[in-house]
Structure formats: C-alpha cells, structure tokens
Amino acid sequence: VHLMESGGGSVQAGESLKISCKTDIAIPHYVIAWFRQAPGKERQGFAAIDSMDLTNLADSVKGRFAISLDIAEKTATLQKNNLKFEDTAIYYCAARVGLGTAFIPGYFPYWGQGTQVTVSS
C-alpha cells in the first residue's frame, strides 16, 4: 500500500491550505488518518476518516480543519483554514484496513512521506 501527500507549502497566519493524500489501497473498508510532527515534538494524530465517511477531528483543529474522502479516486483531502503559527509541522497521512476513526499512530501500518507546512505569524 502506498500513500502520497501533496499540497504543503508556506502561508501566512490566517490563510488556508489544502493537502491531499492519494492511496492505492485495494481493500473496500479502510481508514485514512492525518498526523503532524512539529520540530522537537512527537508525531500526533488529529483527524481521521473511514470509507463509510465517518470522521473524527481533534479538539485542537475542530472548527478550522475539515477532512473528506473521495472513494472513487482513493484520495483524502485535509482543508485547513485560519492557520496558526503552531500549525507549522510536517503533515503525514496514514492508512489502515478496517473502519473507525481513532488516530493512534501505532494502529497504522502504511504511511506517506510527509509534506511540510510552514505558517508565518
């Protein structure tokens, strides 16, 4: 299983950015989750969506971030609005077989390479 993120970059605080994650997973039921790792910090999950369109967002991003999944294209999208300096991190998507929306790193065997998002204050 392969995953490829795209769409990272540098923005000013308050701006928006969209990141996509395309996978070649060939299982009907799967979960795509988003994680981020800021410099000097552990990788943390904050969003997940499964192939039944069930979603989960951490409180830290709820109201600013939204996730969606195009089943036909096997592409998950993370829309980030009102970005803050503290959103600066490498963003990763990950996949696992099954359903549910927990975003615990150890649950996910398949990972993308990550994409850098830098927010300037």
DRENZARO-801847 format. One record per residue: residue in three letters; residue number from 1; z, x, y of N, C-alpha, C, O, CB in turn. Coordinates in steps of 0.2 Angstrom, whole numbers, plus 5000, padded with zeros to 4 digits. Atoms other than C-alpha are relative to their C-alpha. Last residue first. Glycine has a CB too. Layout:
% residues N
[ALA,NUM,[Z,X,Y],[Z,X,Y],[Z,X,Y],[Z,X,Y],[Z,X,Y]];
...
//
This chain:
% residues 121
[SER,121,[4996,5004,4996],[5060,5015,5174],[4998,5001,5007],[5001,4997,5012],[5008,5001,4999]];
[SER,120,[4997,4996,4994],[5047,5022,5163],[5003,4995,5004],[5001,4990,5006],[4994,5003,5004]];
[VAL,119,[4999,5005,4994],[5044,5014,5146],[5004,5004,5005],[5009,5007,5005],[5005,4994,4998]];
[THR,118,[4996,4997,4995],[5037,5025,5132],[5000,4995,5006],[4995,4993,5009],[4997,5007,5002]];
[VAL,117,[5000,5004,4994],[5031,5018,5116],[5005,5003,5005],[5010,5004,5003],[5002,4992,4998]];
[GLN,116,[4995,4998,4995],[5026,5030,5102],[4999,4995,5006],[4993,4993,5008],[4999,5007,5003]];
[THR,115,[5004,4999,4994],[5017,5024,5086],[5005,5000,5006],[5010,4996,5006],[4995,4994,5001]];
[GLY,114,[4996,5001,4993],[5024,5025,5069],[4995,5001,5006],[4990,5005,5005],[5005,5005,5000]];
[GLN,113,[4998,4993,4997],[5016,5032,5053],[5003,5000,5006],[5006,5005,5008],[4993,5004,5001]];
[GLY,112,[5006,4998,4995],[5016,5015,5044],[5003,5007,5002],[5008,5009,5001],[4999,4996,5005]];
[TRP,111,[4999,4999,4993],[5029,5012,5030],[4994,5002,5003],[4989,5006,5000],[5006,5005,5001]];
[TYR,110,[5006,4998,4997],[5030,5005,5012],[5000,5000,5008],[5003,4996,5011],[4994,4995,4998]];
[PRO,109,[5003,4994,5003],[5045,5005,5002],[4994,5002,5003],[4992,5008,5002],[4999,4999,4992]];
[PHE,108,[5008,4999,4999],[5055,4993,5012],[4998,5006,4998],[4999,5012,5000],[4999,4999,5008]];
[TYR,107,[5003,5005,5004],[5073,4987,5007],[4992,5001,5000],[4989,4998,4996],[5001,4993,5003]];
[GLY,106,[5000,4998,5007],[5081,5003,5013],[4996,4995,4995],[4995,4996,4990],[5007,5001,4997]];
[PRO,105,[5005,4995,5001],[5076,5000,5031],[4999,5001,4992],[4994,5002,4990],[5002,5006,5003]];
[ILE,104,[4996,4995,5002],[5085,4983,5032],[4996,5006,4998],[4992,5004,4993],[5006,4998,4995]];
[PHE,103,[5004,4993,4997],[5075,4971,5042],[5005,5006,4998],[5007,5009,5003],[4998,4999,5007]];
[ALA,102,[4995,4995,4998],[5080,4954,5033],[4996,5007,5002],[4991,5008,4999],[5005,5002,4994]];
[THR,101,[5001,4997,4994],[5067,4941,5034],[5005,5005,5002],[5006,5007,5008],[4999,4995,5006]];
[GLY,100,[4993,4999,4996],[5064,4933,5018],[4999,5005,5006],[4994,5008,5006],[5005,5003,4995]];
[LEU,99,[4999,5004,4994],[5050,4933,5005],[5006,5002,5003],[5011,5005,5000],[4999,4993,4998]];
[GLY,98,[4995,5006,5000],[5043,4945,4992],[5000,4996,5006],[4996,4997,5010],[5007,5003,4998]];
[VAL,97,[5002,5006,5003],[5035,4962,4992],[5005,4995,5000],[5011,4997,5000],[4998,5002,4992]];
[ARG,96,[4997,5000,5007],[5039,4975,5005],[4997,4993,4997],[4995,4989,5000],[5008,5000,5000]];
[ALA,95,[5002,5006,5004],[5031,4981,5021],[5004,5000,4993],[5005,5005,4991],[4993,4999,4999]];
[ALA,94,[4999,4999,5007],[5035,4992,5035],[4999,4994,4996],[4999,4988,4999],[5007,5003,4999]];
[CYS,93,[5000,5006,5004],[5030,4994,5054],[5001,5002,4992],[4999,5007,4990],[4994,4995,5001]];
[TYR,92,[5003,5000,5007],[5036,5008,5064],[5000,4993,4997],[5004,4989,4999],[5004,5004,4996]];
[TYR,91,[5000,5006,5003],[5039,5010,5083],[4997,5000,4993],[4991,5003,4993],[4997,4994,5004]];
[ILE,90,[5005,5000,5005],[5044,5027,5090],[5000,4993,4996],[5006,4992,4993],[4999,5006,4995]];
[ALA,89,[4998,4998,5007],[5056,5024,5104],[4993,5001,4997],[4988,4999,4999],[5004,4994,4997]];
[THR,88,[5004,4993,5001],[5057,5019,5123],[5002,5002,4993],[5008,5003,4991],[5002,5005,5005]];
[ASP,87,[5004,5002,5005],[5065,5001,5123],[4995,5006,4998],[4991,5006,4993],[4995,4994,5002]];
[GLU,86,[4997,4999,5007],[5079,5008,5132],[4996,4998,4994],[4998,4998,4989],[5007,4996,5000]];
[PHE,85,[5000,4992,5001],[5068,5010,5148],[5003,5001,4993],[5001,5005,4989],[5005,5003,5005]];
[LYS,84,[4995,4996,4997],[5065,4991,5147],[5000,5007,4998],[4997,5009,4993],[5007,4997,4999]];
[LEU,83,[4998,4994,5003],[5050,4981,5143],[5005,5003,5004],[5005,5003,5010],[4994,5004,4998]];
[ASN,82,[4995,4998,4996],[5048,4963,5150],[5004,5006,4997],[5010,5007,4996],[5006,4995,5001]];
[ASN,81,[5000,5002,4993],[5037,4958,5136],[5006,5002,5004],[5011,5004,5001],[5000,4992,5001]];
[LYS,80,[4994,4998,4996],[5034,4965,5119],[4999,4999,5007],[4995,5001,5011],[5001,5007,4999]];
[GLN,79,[5001,5001,4992],[5021,4956,5108],[5007,5002,5003],[5012,4999,5002],[4998,4993,5001]];
[LEU,78,[4993,5000,4996],[5023,4963,5090],[4998,5000,5007],[4995,5005,5010],[5004,5006,4998]];
[THR,77,[5001,4998,4993],[5007,4959,5079],[5007,4999,5003],[5011,4994,5002],[4995,4995,5004]];
[ALA,76,[4994,5003,4997],[5006,4958,5060],[4999,5003,5007],[4997,5009,5009],[5007,5003,4997]];
[THR,75,[4998,4997,4994],[4989,4960,5052],[5006,4997,5004],[5005,4991,5006],[4994,5001,5005]];
[LYS,74,[4994,4996,5002],[4984,4955,5035],[5002,5005,5006],[5003,5011,5005],[4998,5004,4994]];
[GLU,73,[5002,4993,4999],[4967,4949,5042],[5006,5005,4998],[5005,5011,4998],[5000,5001,5008]];
[ALA,72,[5007,4998,5002],[4968,4932,5033],[4998,5008,5002],[4995,5011,4998],[4995,4996,5004]];
[ILE,71,[5000,4999,5007],[4987,4931,5035],[4993,5002,4998],[4992,5007,4993],[5002,4994,4996]];
[ASP,70,[5006,5003,5002],[4988,4934,5053],[4998,5001,4993],[4997,5007,4991],[4994,5003,5005]];
[LEU,69,[5003,4997,5006],[5006,4937,5056],[4994,4996,4999],[4994,4990,4998],[5004,5000,4994]];
[SER,68,[5004,5004,5003],[5016,4935,5072],[4996,5003,4994],[4996,5009,4994],[4995,4997,5005]];
[ILE,67,[5004,4997,5005],[5030,4943,5081],[4996,4994,4997],[4998,4989,4997],[5005,5003,4994]];
[ALA,66,[5002,5005,5004],[5038,4940,5098],[4996,5003,4994],[4992,5008,4996],[4996,4994,5004]];
[PHE,65,[5005,4998,5005],[5048,4951,5109],[4998,4994,4996],[5003,4989,4995],[5003,5006,4996]];
[ARG,64,[5005,4995,4997],[5057,4947,5125],[4995,5002,4996],[4989,5003,4998],[5004,5006,5003]];
[GLY,63,[5001,5002,4994],[5068,4931,5121],[4995,5005,5004],[4992,5003,5009],[5006,4999,5004]];
[LYS,62,[5001,5008,5000],[5076,4939,5106],[4999,4998,5008],[5002,5000,5012],[5005,4996,4997]];
[VAL,61,[5007,5001,4998],[5075,4958,5108],[4998,4993,5001],[4992,4991,5003],[4995,5004,4995]];
[SER,60,[5002,4995,4995],[5093,4964,5107],[4993,4999,5003],[4991,5001,5008],[5001,5007,4997]];
[ASP,59,[4997,5003,4994],[5098,4948,5097],[4997,5004,5006],[4996,5002,5012],[5007,4999,5001]];
[ALA,58,[4994,4998,4998],[5087,4954,5083],[5002,4997,5007],[4998,4996,5011],[5001,5008,5000]];
[LEU,57,[5000,4995,4995],[5072,4944,5078],[5007,5002,5002],[5012,4997,5002],[4997,4997,5007]];
[ASN,56,[4993,4998,4998],[5069,4934,5062],[4999,5006,5005],[4995,5011,5005],[5004,5003,4994]];
[THR,55,[4999,4995,4996],[5053,4925,5057],[5007,5001,5001],[5011,4997,5001],[4996,4999,5007]];
[LEU,54,[4993,5000,4998],[5047,4914,5043],[5001,5006,5004],[4999,5012,5002],[5005,4999,4994]];
[ASP,53,[4999,5001,4993],[5028,4913,5043],[5007,4999,5002],[5009,4996,5007],[4996,4994,5002]];
[MET,52,[4999,5007,4999],[5027,4910,5024],[5001,4998,5007],[5003,4993,5009],[5006,4997,4996]];
[SER,51,[5007,5004,5001],[5019,4927,5023],[5001,4993,5000],[4995,4989,5000],[4997,5003,4994]];
[ASP,50,[5003,5000,5006],[5035,4935,5030],[4994,4996,4999],[4992,4992,5004],[5006,4997,4995]];
[ILE,49,[5004,5006,5001],[5040,4940,5047],[4998,5000,4993],[4995,5006,4991],[4994,4999,5005]];
[ALA,48,[5003,5001,5006],[5053,4953,5053],[4996,4993,4999],[4998,4989,5002],[5005,5001,4994]];
[ALA,47,[5005,5006,5001],[5060,4960,5068],[4997,5000,4994],[4996,5005,4991],[4995,5000,5006]];
[PHE,46,[4998,5005,4994],[5074,4972,5075],[4995,4994,4999],[4997,4989,5002],[4999,5003,5006]];
[GLY,45,[5004,5006,5000],[5076,4986,5062],[5001,4995,5005],[5007,4994,5007],[5000,4997,4993]];
[GLN,44,[4997,5006,5000],[5084,5002,5067],[4995,4994,5000],[4990,4995,5003],[5005,4999,5006]];
[ARG,43,[5005,5005,5000],[5080,5020,5064],[5003,4993,4999],[5007,4992,4995],[4995,5002,4995]];
[GLU,42,[5003,5002,5006],[5094,5031,5069],[4995,4995,5000],[4995,4991,5006],[5006,4997,4995]];
[LYS,41,[4997,5006,5003],[5096,5039,5086],[4997,4998,4993],[4992,5001,4991],[5000,4994,5005]];
[GLY,40,[4993,4999,5002],[5093,5056,5093],[5004,4994,4997],[5010,4994,4996],[5003,5002,5007]];
[PRO,39,[4998,4993,5001],[5077,5050,5102],[5007,5001,4998],[5011,4998,5002],[4998,5004,5006]];
[ALA,38,[5000,4996,4994],[5074,5032,5099],[5002,5007,4999],[5005,5008,4994],[5005,4996,5005]];
[GLN,37,[4995,4994,5000],[5069,5025,5082],[4999,5004,5007],[4994,5007,5008],[4998,5005,4994]];
[ARG,36,[5001,4995,4995],[5061,5008,5080],[5005,5006,5000],[5011,5004,4998],[5000,4997,5007]];
[PHE,35,[4994,4996,4999],[5059,4996,5066],[4998,5004,5006],[4992,5005,5008],[5001,5004,4994]];
[TRP,34,[5001,4995,4995],[5047,4981,5063],[5007,5004,5001],[5012,5001,5001],[4998,4997,5007]];
[ALA,33,[4994,4999,4996],[5046,4971,5047],[4998,5006,5005],[4994,5010,5004],[5007,5002,4997]];
[ILE,32,[5001,4995,4995],[5032,4964,5037],[5006,5001,5005],[5008,4996,5008],[4993,4999,5004]];
[VAL,31,[4996,5000,4994],[5037,4954,5022],[4997,5006,5004],[4996,5011,5001],[5007,5000,4999]];
[TYR,30,[4998,4994,4998],[5026,4949,5007],[5003,5000,5007],[5003,4994,5010],[4994,5005,5001]];
[HIS,29,[4994,5001,4996],[5020,4935,4996],[5003,5007,5002],[5005,5011,4998],[5006,4996,4996]];
[PRO,28,[5000,5006,4996],[5002,4934,4990],[5007,5000,5005],[5006,4997,5011],[5000,4994,4996]];
[ILE,27,[4995,5004,5003],[5002,4953,4985],[5000,4993,5004],[5000,4994,5010],[5007,5003,4999]];
[ALA,26,[5004,5005,5004],[4987,4963,4989],[5004,4995,4997],[5002,4992,4992],[4995,5004,4995]];
[ILE,25,[4996,5003,5005],[4995,4974,5003],[4996,4994,4997],[4993,4990,5000],[5006,4998,5002]];
[ASP,24,[5004,5002,5006],[4981,4982,5013],[5003,4997,4994],[5001,4997,4989],[4996,5006,4998]];
[THR,23,[4998,4998,5007],[4991,4982,5029],[4994,4998,4995],[4990,4994,4997],[5006,4997,4998]];
[LYS,22,[5005,5003,5005],[4987,4981,5048],[5002,5003,4993],[5003,5009,4992],[4993,5002,5002]];
[CYS,21,[4999,4997,5007],[5001,4983,5060],[4995,4997,4995],[4996,4991,4993],[5007,5000,4998]];
[SER,20,[5002,5003,5006],[4998,4979,5079],[5001,5004,4994],[5002,5010,4994],[4992,4998,5000]];
[ILE,19,[5001,4995,5006],[5007,4983,5094],[4998,4996,4994],[5001,4991,4993],[5007,5004,4999]];
[LYS,18,[5000,5003,5007],[5007,4973,5110],[4998,5006,4995],[4994,5010,4997],[4994,4995,5001]];
[LEU,17,[5004,4996,5005],[5013,4979,5127],[5000,4997,4993],[5005,4993,4991],[5004,5007,4999]];
[SER,16,[5001,5002,5007],[5021,4971,5142],[4996,5004,4996],[4992,5008,4999],[4997,4992,5000]];
[GLU,15,[5007,5001,5003],[5027,4977,5159],[5001,4998,4993],[5006,4998,4990],[4996,5006,5001]];
[GLY,14,[5002,5007,4998],[5045,4975,5166],[4993,4998,4998],[4991,4992,4998],[5000,5000,5008]];
[ALA,13,[4995,5005,5002],[5048,4994,5165],[4998,4993,5003],[4995,4993,5009],[5007,5002,5003]];
[GLN,12,[4995,5000,4996],[5032,5004,5167],[5005,4994,4998],[5003,4989,4995],[4998,4998,5008]];
[VAL,11,[5000,5006,4995],[5021,5007,5153],[5006,5001,5004],[5010,5005,5003],[5000,4993,4996]];
[SER,10,[4995,5000,4995],[5016,5021,5141],[4999,4995,5005],[4994,4993,5007],[5000,5007,5003]];
[GLY,9,[5003,4997,4994],[5007,5019,5124],[5006,5000,5005],[5012,4999,5004],[4995,4996,5003]];
[GLY,8,[4994,4997,4996],[5008,5010,5108],[4997,5003,5006],[4991,5003,5007],[5003,5005,4996]];
[GLY,7,[4999,5004,4994],[4993,4999,5102],[5006,5003,5004],[5008,5000,5009],[5002,4993,4998]];
[SER,6,[5005,4999,4994],[4990,5003,5084],[5003,4997,5006],[5006,4991,5005],[4993,4998,4998]];
[GLU,5,[4998,5002,4993],[5001,5004,5068],[4994,5002,5005],[4991,5007,5004],[5007,5002,5002]];
[MET,4,[5002,4996,4994],[4993,5007,5051],[5002,4996,5006],[4999,4991,5008],[4992,5001,5000]];
[LEU,3,[4999,5004,4994],[5000,5001,5034],[4998,5005,5006],[4999,5011,5006],[5008,4998,5001]];
[HIS,2,[5001,4996,4994],[4995,5007,5017],[5001,4995,5006],[5000,4989,5006],[4993,5003,5001]];
[VAL,1,[5000,5004,4994],[5000,5000,5000],[5000,5004,5006],[5004,5009,5007],[5006,4995,5000]];
//
